[in-house]
Amino acid sequence: MTGTSDAPRLRLPLTVRVAASLFLFLGVAFGASVPFVLAHLDRYGELPMTFWFRSMAGPFEGLGPEAFKALGWTFVAVCAAAVVAGVGLWRGRRWGAVIGFATSPLAFALGVGFDLPLILVGVPIAVVLVLAGRRSLG
């Protein structure tokens, strides 16, 4: 065995590659940072300052700390799923698109609740790009 695959390598359109990159970037960036925000909230009772604003300070803040933390950990799980979707898409797998489509409404809703503009812009763009290149997925 040489370790090479007999299957031909898929040539994915740029739309799918960019969508995969968006899912990966957003998933890693927020999935890795939210636990630190939640730890700061636990330790100091307030959200940390990031540049000139409080991290994740949005409508969910008014729900109280326990609900906020539960939604924060939910967001971490959604981000982990987005990373899986990004890997699948990068490999040209249809299941990557399915996971991306399934998690996008959750990510968008959580982005609204935590007031995360990068999520509110990035998730719809990723979905549109996957839709544009979905025929190339195996």
DSSP file (Angstrom, degrees, kcal/mol; ACC not computed):
  #  RESIDUE AA STRUCTURE BP1 BP2  ACC     N-H-->O    O-->H-N    N-H-->O    O-->H-N    TCO  KAPPA ALPHA  PHI   PSI    X-CA   Y-CA   Z-CA
    1    1 A M              0   0    0      0, 0.0     0, 0.0     0, 0.0     0, 0.0   0.000 360.0 360.0 360.0 134.1    0.0    0.0    0.0
    2    2 A T        -     0   0    0      2,-0.2     3,-0.1     0, 0.0     0, 0.0   0.575 360.0-118.3 -98.4 -10.7    1.3    3.4   -0.9
    3    3 A G  S    S+     0   0    0      1,-0.3     2,-0.3     0, 0.0     0, 0.0   0.477  74.3 122.8  86.8   1.0   -1.1    5.5    1.1
    4    4 A T        -     0   0    0      1,-0.0    -1,-0.3     2,-0.0     2,-0.3  -0.666  61.1-120.4 -95.8 155.0   -2.6    7.2   -2.0
    5    5 A S        -     0   0    0     -2,-0.3     4,-0.1     2,-0.1    -1,-0.0  -0.710   2.0-147.3 -94.1 142.7   -6.2    7.1   -2.9
    6    6 A D  S    S+     0   0    0     -2,-0.3    -1,-0.1     2,-0.1     3,-0.1   0.667  74.9  97.8 -78.5 -16.8   -7.5    5.6   -6.1
    7    7 A A  S    S-     0   0    0      1,-0.1    -2,-0.1     3,-0.0     2,-0.1  -0.499  85.7-109.8 -72.8 138.2  -10.3    8.2   -6.1
    8    8 A P        -     0   0    0      0, 0.0     2,-0.3     0, 0.0    -1,-0.1  -0.405  35.9-105.9 -66.9 143.8   -9.7   11.2   -8.2
    9    9 A R        -     0   0    0     -4,-0.1     2,-0.2    -2,-0.1    -3,-0.0  -0.539  35.9-121.5 -72.5 129.3   -9.1   14.4   -6.3
   10   10 A L        -     0   0    0     -2,-0.3     2,-0.9    81,-0.2    -1,-0.1  -0.475  10.9-142.4 -71.8 138.8  -12.1   16.7   -6.5
   11   11 A R        -     0   0    0     -2,-0.2    -1,-0.1   125,-0.1    -2,-0.0  -0.884  25.6-159.0-100.1 103.0  -11.5   20.2   -7.9
   12   12 A L        -     0   0    0     -2,-0.9   125,-0.0    78,-0.1    78,-0.0  -0.571  17.3-111.3 -86.3 144.4  -13.7   22.3   -5.7
   13   13 A P    >>  -     0   0    0      0, 0.0     4,-1.8     0, 0.0     3,-0.6  -0.308  28.6-110.9 -68.3 158.0  -15.0   25.7   -6.8
   14   14 A L  H 3> S+     0   0    0      1,-0.2     4,-2.9     2,-0.2     5,-0.3   0.829 115.4  64.6 -58.0 -33.4  -13.7   28.8   -5.0
   15   15 A T  H 3> S+     0   0    0      1,-0.2     4,-2.2     2,-0.2    -1,-0.2   0.908 104.7  44.3 -59.1 -42.2  -17.1   29.3   -3.5
   16   16 A V  H <> S+     0   0    0     -3,-0.6     4,-2.8     2,-0.2    -1,-0.2   0.899 113.1  50.9 -70.9 -40.1  -16.9   26.0   -1.5
   17   17 A R  H  X S+     0   0    0     -4,-1.8     4,-2.4     2,-0.2    -2,-0.2   0.922 112.5  46.0 -62.7 -43.5  -13.3   26.7   -0.4
   18   18 A V  H  X S+     0   0    0     -4,-2.9     4,-2.5     2,-0.2    -2,-0.2   0.916 113.0  50.2 -66.5 -41.8  -14.2   30.2    0.8
   19   19 A A  H  X S+     0   0    0     -4,-2.2     4,-2.7    -5,-0.3     5,-0.2   0.926 110.8  49.5 -60.8 -44.7  -17.3   28.8    2.6
   20   20 A A  H  X S+     0   0    0     -4,-2.8     4,-2.6     1,-0.2    -1,-0.2   0.915 110.9  50.3 -59.8 -43.1  -15.2   26.1    4.2
   21   21 A S  H  X S+     0   0    0     -4,-2.4     4,-3.2     2,-0.2     5,-0.2   0.894 110.1  50.1 -62.9 -40.3  -12.7   28.8    5.3
   22   22 A L  H  X S+     0   0    0     -4,-2.5     4,-2.9     2,-0.2     5,-0.4   0.944 111.2  47.7 -63.9 -47.5  -15.4   30.9    6.8
   23   23 A F  H  X S+     0   0    0     -4,-2.7     4,-2.2     1,-0.2     5,-0.2   0.927 116.1  45.5 -58.5 -43.9  -16.9   28.0    8.7
   24   24 A L  H  X S+     0   0    0     -4,-2.6     4,-2.7    -5,-0.2     5,-0.3   0.948 115.2  45.9 -64.0 -49.2  -13.4   27.1   10.0
   25   25 A F  H  X S+     0   0    0     -4,-3.2     4,-3.0     1,-0.2     5,-0.3   0.954 117.0  42.4 -60.9 -52.0  -12.4   30.7   10.9
   26   26 A L  H  X>S+     0   0    0     -4,-2.9     4,-2.2    -5,-0.2     5,-0.5   0.904 116.0  49.7 -64.0 -40.8  -15.7   31.6   12.7
   27   27 A G  H  X5S+     0   0    0     -4,-2.2     4,-2.0    -5,-0.4     5,-0.2   0.929 117.0  39.3 -64.0 -46.2  -15.8   28.2   14.5
   28   28 A V  H  X5S+     0   0    0     -4,-2.7     4,-2.1    -5,-0.2     5,-0.3   0.937 116.4  50.5 -69.6 -46.5  -12.3   28.3   15.7
   29   29 A A  H  X5S+     0   0    0     -4,-3.0     4,-1.1    -5,-0.3    -2,-0.2   0.936 123.2  28.6 -60.1 -49.3  -12.3   32.1   16.5
   30   30 A F  H  X5S+     0   0    0     -4,-2.2     4,-2.5    -5,-0.3    -1,-0.2   0.874 118.0  56.6 -83.0 -36.7  -15.5   32.1   18.6
   31   31 A G  H  <<S+     0   0    0     -4,-2.0    -2,-0.2    -5,-0.5    -3,-0.2   0.841 114.1  41.2 -62.2 -32.5  -15.3   28.5   19.8
   32   32 A A  H  < S+     0   0    0     -4,-2.1     4,-0.4    -5,-0.2    -1,-0.2   0.778 119.1  43.7 -84.6 -28.3  -11.9   29.2   21.3
   33   33 A S  H >X S+     0   0    0     -4,-1.1     4,-1.7    -5,-0.3     3,-0.6   0.816  98.0  68.8 -90.1 -31.2  -12.6   32.6   22.7
   34   34 A V  H 3X S+     0   0    0     -4,-2.5     4,-2.7     1,-0.2     5,-0.2   0.883  94.0  57.4 -60.4 -40.5  -16.1   32.1   24.3
   35   35 A P  H 3> S+     0   0    0      0, 0.0     4,-2.2     0, 0.0    -1,-0.2   0.874 106.8  50.5 -57.9 -34.0  -14.8   29.9   27.1
   36   36 A F  H <> S+     0   0    0     -3,-0.6     4,-2.2    -4,-0.4    -2,-0.2   0.894 109.9  49.7 -68.8 -39.0  -12.4   32.7   28.2
   37   37 A V  H  X S+     0   0    0     -4,-1.7     4,-2.3     2,-0.2    -1,-0.2   0.926 112.7  47.2 -62.6 -44.9  -15.3   35.2   28.2
   38   38 A L  H  X S+     0   0    0     -4,-2.7     4,-2.2     1,-0.2    -2,-0.2   0.871 110.6  51.8 -67.0 -36.7  -17.4   32.8   30.3
   39   39 A A  H  X S+     0   0    0     -4,-2.2     4,-2.4    -5,-0.2    -1,-0.2   0.901 109.8  49.6 -65.1 -40.2  -14.5   32.2   32.7
   40   40 A H  H  X S+     0   0    0     -4,-2.2     4,-3.0     2,-0.2     6,-0.5   0.909 109.7  51.5 -64.0 -41.7  -14.1   35.9   33.1
   41   41 A L  H  X S+     0   0    0     -4,-2.3     4,-1.8     1,-0.2    -2,-0.2   0.909 111.5  47.7 -61.4 -42.4  -17.8   36.3   33.8
   42   42 A D  H  < S+     0   0    0     -4,-2.2    -2,-0.2     1,-0.2    -1,-0.2   0.913 117.9  41.2 -62.4 -43.7  -17.6   33.5   36.4
   43   43 A R  H  < S+     0   0    0     -4,-2.4    -2,-0.2    -5,-0.1    -1,-0.2   0.902 131.6  19.2 -75.7 -42.4  -14.6   35.1   38.1
   44   44 A Y  H  < S-     0   0    0     -4,-3.0    -3,-0.2     2,-0.3    -2,-0.2   0.516  93.9-122.4-112.1  -7.5  -15.4   38.8   38.0
   45   45 A G  S  < S+     0   0    0     -4,-1.8     2,-0.3    -5,-0.5    -4,-0.2   0.645  83.6  76.7  75.6  13.3  -19.2   38.8   37.5
   46   46 A E  S    S-     0   0    0     -6,-0.5    -2,-0.3    -5,-0.0    -1,-0.2  -0.978  86.7 -96.3-149.2 160.1  -19.0   40.9   34.4
   47   47 A L        -     0   0    0     -2,-0.3     9,-0.1     1,-0.1    -9,-0.1  -0.521  48.6-105.9 -76.5 145.2  -18.1   40.5   30.7
   48   48 A P        -     0   0    0      0, 0.0     7,-2.9     0, 0.0     2,-0.4  -0.347  29.7-112.4 -72.2 152.3  -14.5   41.3   29.8
   49   49 A M  E     -A   54   0A   0      5,-0.2     2,-0.5    -2,-0.0     5,-0.3  -0.688  27.2-168.7 -81.6 133.9  -13.6   44.5   27.9
   50   50 A T  E >   -A   53   0A   0      3,-3.8     3,-2.0    -2,-0.4     2,-0.6  -0.965  64.9 -50.8-124.4 111.7  -12.3   43.9   24.3
   51   51 A F  T 3  S-     0   0    0     -2,-0.5    -2,-0.0     1,-0.3     3,-0.0  -0.484 125.6 -18.3  56.3-109.4  -10.9   47.1   22.9
   52   52 A W  T 3  S+     0   0    0     -2,-0.6     2,-0.3    -3,-0.1    -1,-0.3   0.207 129.0  55.3-112.8  15.1  -13.7   49.6   23.5
   53   53 A F  E <  S-A   50   0A   0     -3,-2.0    -3,-3.8    -5,-0.0     2,-0.4  -0.947  84.7 -98.7-143.0 162.8  -16.7   47.3   24.1
   54   54 A R  E >   -A   49   0A   0     -2,-0.3     3,-1.5    -5,-0.3    -5,-0.2  -0.691  46.3-109.3 -83.4 132.3  -17.7   44.3   26.3
   55   55 A S  T 3  S-     0   0    0     -7,-2.9     3,-0.1    -2,-0.4    -1,-0.1  -0.393  95.5  -3.2 -62.5 131.2  -17.3   40.9   24.7
   56   56 A M  T 3  S+     0   0    0      1,-0.2     2,-1.1    59,-0.2    -1,-0.3   0.696  84.8 157.7  61.9  23.4  -20.6   39.2   23.9
   57   57 A A    <   +     0   0    0     -3,-1.5    -1,-0.2    58,-0.2    57,-0.1  -0.681  25.5 116.0 -82.9 100.6  -22.7   42.1   25.4
   58   58 A G  S >  S-     0   0    0     -2,-1.1     3,-1.8    55,-0.2     4,-0.4  -0.669  82.6 -54.8-144.2-162.0  -26.0   41.7   23.7
   59   59 A P  G >  S+     0   0    0      0, 0.0     3,-1.3     0, 0.0     4,-0.2   0.789 123.0  67.9 -57.6 -30.0  -29.7   41.0   24.5
   60   60 A F  G >  S+     0   0    0     53,-2.7     3,-1.7     1,-0.3     4,-0.2   0.731  83.1  75.4 -65.0 -19.6  -28.7   37.7   26.2
   61   61 A E  G X  S+     0   0    0     -3,-1.8     3,-1.3    52,-0.4    -1,-0.3   0.857  87.7  60.1 -58.4 -35.2  -27.1   39.6   28.9
   62   62 A G  G <  S+     0   0    0     -3,-1.3    -1,-0.3    -4,-0.4    -2,-0.2   0.564  88.0  74.2 -72.3  -7.8  -30.5   40.5   30.3
   63   63 A L  G <  S-     0   0    0     -3,-1.7     4,-0.3     1,-0.2    -1,-0.2   0.581 108.9-105.6 -81.0  -9.2  -31.4   36.8   30.8
   64   64 A G    <>  -     0   0    0     -3,-1.3     4,-2.3    -4,-0.2    -1,-0.2  -0.125  35.0 -75.0  98.5 160.4  -29.1   36.5   33.9
   65   65 A P  H  > S+     0   0    0      0, 0.0     4,-2.5     0, 0.0     5,-0.2   0.852 124.9  51.5 -64.6 -37.3  -25.7   34.9   34.3
   66   66 A E  H  > S+     0   0    0      2,-0.2     4,-2.3     1,-0.2     5,-0.2   0.943 114.5  41.8 -68.2 -46.0  -26.9   31.2   34.4
   67   67 A A  H  > S+     0   0    0     -4,-0.3     4,-2.6     2,-0.2     5,-0.2   0.900 114.0  54.1 -65.3 -39.8  -28.9   31.4   31.2
   68   68 A F  H  X S+     0   0    0     -4,-2.3     4,-2.3     1,-0.2    -2,-0.2   0.929 110.2  46.3 -59.5 -46.1  -26.1   33.5   29.6
   69   69 A K  H  X S+     0   0    0     -4,-2.5     4,-2.6     2,-0.2     5,-0.2   0.899 111.1  52.0 -65.5 -40.5  -23.5   30.8   30.4
   70   70 A A  H  X S+     0   0    0     -4,-2.3     4,-1.8     1,-0.2    -1,-0.2   0.925 112.8  45.0 -62.0 -43.7  -25.8   28.0   29.1
   71   71 A L  H  X S+     0   0    0     -4,-2.6     4,-2.2     2,-0.2    -1,-0.2   0.856 110.7  55.6 -67.3 -34.4  -26.3   29.9   25.8
   72   72 A G  H  X S+     0   0    0     -4,-2.3     4,-1.8    -5,-0.2    -2,-0.2   0.919 109.1  45.3 -63.6 -44.2  -22.5   30.6   25.7
   73   73 A W  H  X S+     0   0    0     -4,-2.6     4,-2.0     2,-0.2    -1,-0.2   0.837 110.1  55.3 -69.7 -31.5  -21.7   26.9   26.0
   74   74 A T  H  X S+     0   0    0     -4,-1.8     4,-2.3    -5,-0.2    -1,-0.2   0.913 106.5  51.5 -62.4 -41.8  -24.3   26.1   23.4
   75   75 A F  H  X S+     0   0    0     -4,-2.2     4,-2.5     1,-0.2    -2,-0.2   0.882 106.0  54.3 -63.0 -38.6  -22.5   28.6   21.1
   76   76 A V  H  X S+     0   0    0     -4,-1.8     4,-2.2     2,-0.2    -1,-0.2   0.919 109.2  48.2 -61.0 -43.0  -19.2   26.8   21.8
   77   77 A A  H  X S+     0   0    0     -4,-2.0     4,-2.1     2,-0.2    -2,-0.2   0.903 110.9  50.2 -64.3 -40.8  -20.9   23.5   20.7
   78   78 A V  H  X S+     0   0    0     -4,-2.3     4,-2.0     1,-0.2    -1,-0.2   0.892 109.8  51.6 -63.8 -38.9  -22.3   25.2   17.5
   79   79 A C  H  X S+     0   0    0     -4,-2.5     4,-1.9     2,-0.2    -2,-0.2   0.892 107.3  52.4 -65.0 -39.3  -18.8   26.5   16.8
   80   80 A A  H  X S+     0   0    0     -4,-2.2     4,-2.0     1,-0.2    -2,-0.2   0.914 109.6  49.2 -62.1 -41.9  -17.3   23.1   17.1
   81   81 A A  H  X S+     0   0    0     -4,-2.1     4,-2.6     1,-0.2    -1,-0.2   0.865 107.2  55.7 -64.4 -35.6  -19.9   21.8   14.6
   82   82 A A  H  X S+     0   0    0     -4,-2.0     4,-2.6     2,-0.2    -1,-0.2   0.877 105.6  51.7 -64.5 -36.9  -19.0   24.7   12.3
   83   83 A V  H  X S+     0   0    0     -4,-1.9     4,-2.4     2,-0.2    -2,-0.2   0.926 109.9  48.9 -63.9 -44.0  -15.4   23.5   12.4
   84   84 A V  H  X S+     0   0    0     -4,-2.0     4,-2.5     1,-0.2    -2,-0.2   0.919 111.4  50.3 -60.6 -43.1  -16.5   20.0   11.5
   85   85 A A  H  X S+     0   0    0     -4,-2.6     4,-2.8     1,-0.2    -2,-0.2   0.917 109.5  51.2 -60.7 -43.6  -18.6   21.5    8.6
   86   86 A G  H  X S+     0   0    0     -4,-2.6     4,-2.4     2,-0.2    -2,-0.2   0.896 110.2  48.5 -61.9 -41.5  -15.6   23.5    7.4
   87   87 A V  H  X S+     0   0    0     -4,-2.4     4,-1.7     2,-0.2    -1,-0.2   0.931 112.6  48.9 -64.1 -45.2  -13.4   20.4    7.3
   88   88 A G  H  <>S+     0   0    0     -4,-2.5     5,-3.0     1,-0.2     8,-0.2   0.921 112.6  47.3 -60.6 -44.4  -16.0   18.4    5.5
   89   89 A L  H ><5S+     0   0    0     -4,-2.8     3,-1.8     1,-0.2    -1,-0.2   0.908 107.9  55.3 -63.8 -41.8  -16.5   21.2    2.9
   90   90 A W  H 3<5S+     0   0    0     -4,-2.4    -1,-0.2     1,-0.3    -2,-0.2   0.849 109.1  48.7 -59.8 -33.6  -12.8   21.6    2.4
   91   91 A R  T 3<5S-     0   0    0     -4,-1.7    -1,-0.3    -5,-0.2    -2,-0.2   0.430 120.6-111.8 -86.2   0.6  -12.7   17.9    1.6
   92   92 A G  T < 5 +     0   0    0     -3,-1.8    46,-2.8     1,-0.2     2,-0.4   0.741  63.8 153.7  79.5  23.3  -15.6   18.2   -0.8
   93   93 A R    >>< -     0   0    0     -5,-3.0     4,-0.8    45,-0.2     3,-0.8  -0.711  45.6-145.4 -93.5 135.0  -18.0   16.3    1.3
   94   94 A R  H >> S+     0   0    0     -2,-0.4     4,-2.1     1,-0.2     3,-0.5   0.836  99.0  65.2 -63.9 -33.8  -21.8   16.8    1.1
   95   95 A W  H 3> S+     0   0    0      1,-0.2     4,-2.5     2,-0.2    -1,-0.2   0.802  94.1  61.0 -62.6 -26.5  -22.2   16.1    4.8
   96   96 A G  H <> S+     0   0    0     -3,-0.8     4,-2.3    -8,-0.2    -1,-0.2   0.905 105.6  46.5 -63.4 -40.7  -20.1   19.2    5.5
   97   97 A A  H <X S+     0   0    0     -4,-0.8     4,-3.1    -3,-0.5     5,-0.2   0.905 110.6  53.0 -66.5 -41.1  -22.8   21.3    3.8
   98   98 A V  H  X S+     0   0    0     -4,-2.1     4,-2.3     2,-0.2    -2,-0.2   0.932 112.1  44.2 -60.8 -46.4  -25.5   19.5    5.7
   99   99 A I  H  X S+     0   0    0     -4,-2.5     4,-2.3     2,-0.2     5,-0.2   0.918 113.8  51.1 -64.5 -42.5  -23.8   20.2    9.0
  100  100 A G  H  X S+     0   0    0     -4,-2.3     4,-1.7    -5,-0.2    -2,-0.2   0.919 112.1  46.1 -60.6 -44.3  -23.2   23.8    8.0
  101  101 A F  H  < S+     0   0    0     -4,-3.1    -1,-0.2     1,-0.2    -2,-0.2   0.888 113.0  50.9 -64.8 -38.7  -26.8   24.3    6.9
  102  102 A A  H  < S+     0   0    0     -4,-2.3     4,-0.4    -5,-0.2    -2,-0.2   0.870 116.7  38.3 -68.3 -36.7  -28.0   22.7   10.2
  103  103 A T  H  X S+     0   0    0     -4,-2.3     4,-2.9     1,-0.2     5,-0.2   0.696  96.7  80.5 -89.3 -19.2  -25.9   24.9   12.5
  104  104 A S  H  X S+     0   0    0     -4,-1.7     4,-2.8    -5,-0.2     5,-0.2   0.893  91.2  49.4 -60.1 -43.9  -26.1   28.2   10.6
  105  105 A P  H  > S+     0   0    0      0, 0.0     4,-2.5     0, 0.0    -1,-0.2   0.902 114.3  47.3 -62.0 -37.2  -29.6   29.2   11.9
  106  106 A L  H  > S+     0   0    0     -4,-0.4     4,-2.7     2,-0.2     5,-0.2   0.937 113.0  47.8 -66.2 -46.0  -28.4   28.5   15.5
  107  107 A A  H  X S+     0   0    0     -4,-2.9     4,-2.4     1,-0.2    -1,-0.2   0.910 113.1  48.8 -61.2 -41.9  -25.1   30.4   15.0
  108  108 A F  H  X S+     0   0    0     -4,-2.8     4,-2.0    -5,-0.2    -1,-0.2   0.935 112.0  47.8 -64.7 -45.9  -27.0   33.3   13.5
  109  109 A A  H  X S+     0   0    0     -4,-2.5     4,-2.3     1,-0.2    -2,-0.2   0.906 114.3  46.6 -62.2 -41.8  -29.6   33.4   16.4
  110  110 A L  H  X S+     0   0    0     -4,-2.7     4,-2.3     1,-0.2    -1,-0.2   0.864 108.7  56.3 -68.4 -34.6  -26.8   33.2   18.9
  111  111 A G  H  <>S+     0   0    0     -4,-2.4     5,-2.9    -5,-0.2     4,-0.4   0.873 108.7  47.4 -62.3 -37.3  -24.9   35.9   17.0
  112  112 A V  H ><5S+     0   0    0     -4,-2.0     3,-0.8     3,-0.2    -2,-0.2   0.942 113.3  47.8 -65.9 -48.0  -27.9   38.1   17.4
  113  113 A G  H 3<5S+     0   0    0     -4,-2.3   -53,-2.7     1,-0.3   -52,-0.4   0.811 119.3  38.1 -66.4 -31.1  -28.3   37.4   21.1
  114  114 A F  T 3<5S-     0   0    0     -4,-2.3    -1,-0.3   -56,-0.2    -2,-0.2   0.396 109.8-122.5 -98.2   1.6  -24.6   37.9   21.8
  115  115 A D  T < 5 +     0   0    0     -3,-0.8    -3,-0.2    -4,-0.4   -59,-0.2   0.970  50.3 162.7  54.9  61.5  -24.4   40.9   19.4
  116  116 A L    >>< -     0   0    0     -5,-2.9     4,-2.0    -8,-0.2     3,-0.9  -0.833  19.7-174.8-114.0  91.7  -21.6   39.4   17.3
  117  117 A P  H 3> S+     0   0    0      0, 0.0     4,-1.6     0, 0.0     5,-0.3   0.810  82.0  60.5 -59.6 -32.0  -21.5   41.3   14.0
  118  118 A L  H 3> S+     0   0    0      1,-0.2     4,-2.7     2,-0.2     5,-0.2   0.879 108.4  44.7 -64.5 -35.9  -18.8   39.0   12.5
  119  119 A I  H <> S+     0   0    0     -3,-0.9     4,-2.2     2,-0.2    -1,-0.2   0.906 109.9  55.6 -69.5 -43.1  -21.2   36.0   12.9
  120  120 A L  H  < S+     0   0    0     -4,-2.0    -2,-0.2     1,-0.2    -1,-0.2   0.762 119.7  31.6 -64.8 -25.0  -24.1   38.0   11.5
  121  121 A V  H  X S+     0   0    0     -4,-1.6     4,-1.4    -5,-0.2    -2,-0.2   0.845 120.6  48.7 -94.5 -46.3  -22.2   38.8    8.3
  122  122 A G  H  X S+     0   0    0     -4,-2.7     4,-2.5    -5,-0.3    -3,-0.2   0.872 105.4  54.5 -68.5 -40.8  -20.0   35.6    8.0
  123  123 A V  H  X S+     0   0    0     -4,-2.2     4,-2.3    -5,-0.2     5,-0.2   0.946 109.4  45.6 -64.7 -49.6  -22.7   32.9    8.5
  124  124 A P  H  > S+     0   0    0      0, 0.0     4,-2.4     0, 0.0    -1,-0.2   0.895 113.2  51.6 -61.1 -36.5  -25.0   34.1    5.7
  125  125 A I  H  X S+     0   0    0     -4,-1.4     4,-2.4     2,-0.2    -2,-0.2   0.933 109.7  49.5 -63.4 -44.7  -22.1   34.6    3.3
  126  126 A A  H  X S+     0   0    0     -4,-2.5     4,-2.3     1,-0.2    -1,-0.2   0.905 111.1  49.7 -60.8 -41.9  -20.9   31.0    4.0
  127  127 A V  H  X S+     0   0    0     -4,-2.3     4,-2.5     2,-0.2    -1,-0.2   0.929 111.1  48.4 -63.9 -45.1  -24.4   29.6    3.4
  128  128 A V  H  X S+     0   0    0     -4,-2.4     4,-2.1     1,-0.2    -1,-0.2   0.901 111.7  50.5 -62.4 -40.4  -24.8   31.5    0.1
  129  129 A L  H  X S+     0   0    0     -4,-2.4     4,-1.5     2,-0.2    -1,-0.2   0.891 110.2  49.0 -66.1 -39.3  -21.3   30.3   -1.0
  130  130 A V  H  X S+     0   0    0     -4,-2.3     4,-0.8     1,-0.2     3,-0.2   0.927 110.3  51.6 -65.5 -42.6  -22.2   26.7   -0.2
  131  131 A L  H >< S+     0   0    0     -4,-2.5     3,-0.6     1,-0.2     4,-0.3   0.900 108.6  52.2 -58.2 -40.4  -25.4   27.0   -2.1
  132  132 A A  H 3< S+     0   0    0     -4,-2.1    -1,-0.2     1,-0.2     3,-0.2   0.834 121.3  30.7 -66.1 -32.6  -23.6   28.3   -5.1
  133  133 A G  H >< S+     0   0    0     -4,-1.5     3,-1.7    -3,-0.2     4,-0.3   0.276  83.3 111.6-110.5  11.9  -21.1   25.4   -5.1
  134  134 A R  G X<  +     0   0    0     -4,-0.8     3,-1.4    -3,-0.6    -1,-0.1   0.761  68.4  65.9 -61.7 -27.2  -23.2   22.6   -3.7
  135  135 A R  G 3  S+     0   0    0     -4,-0.3    -1,-0.3     1,-0.3    -2,-0.1   0.716  95.6  59.0 -68.7 -18.8  -23.3   20.6   -7.0
  136  136 A S  G <  S+     0   0    0     -3,-1.7    -1,-0.3  -126,-0.0     2,-0.2   0.557  84.4 102.8 -85.9  -7.1  -19.6   20.0   -6.8
  137  137 A L    <         0   0    0     -3,-1.4   -44,-0.2    -4,-0.3   -45,-0.1  -0.555 360.0 360.0 -82.9 140.2  -19.9   18.2   -3.5
  138  138 A G              0   0    0    -46,-2.8   -45,-0.2    -2,-0.2    -1,-0.1   0.419 360.0 360.0-101.7 360.0  -19.6   14.4   -3.4
